[in-house]
Amino acid sequence: MDHEVVNGPSMPPPMGHYSQAVRAGNLLFVAGQPGIDLGGSADPDTARAVPGGFEAEWRQAFQNLHAVLEAAGSGLEHVVKTTAFLTDLDNGEAANRLYAGYFPTNPPARSSPVVVLPRGLLVSVEAIA
C-alpha cells in the first residue's frame, strides 16, 4: 500500500529519525506525542518534559497530537484508536479523567501499556485517525 508522510509548519518536529504522521489510504497513523513543548525555538534533541507533572505532560501530549492531526487535515473527532504509554500505573485514574475530557462521547479504543520512556517522560500518546 502506498503511503504519504505528512508534514506541516504547525507540527512539532520529531525527536528522532521518524515521521510524525503517515497517511495510508484513509487512515492517519500518528507517532507517539510526548509531554514536551516542541514549539517555537525548542531543540527536539535536548527538549525535556513540561513542568507540572503527569497532568501537565498529558495536556501537552494532546496539544502536540492535536497539532499533528490538524496539519494532516484531521482532528481528535476522527481518532479511532490511541495508545497512551504511561510510566506509572498510579497515573491511571488521572489518565481516565483527562481522556474523558478530550473524548467526552464515543471515545476511541485505547491501550495504556506501562513502559519506560526516554528523558524522564511520564506519558506519550500515539493515535490512528
Disulfide bonds with the S-S distance in Angstrom:
none
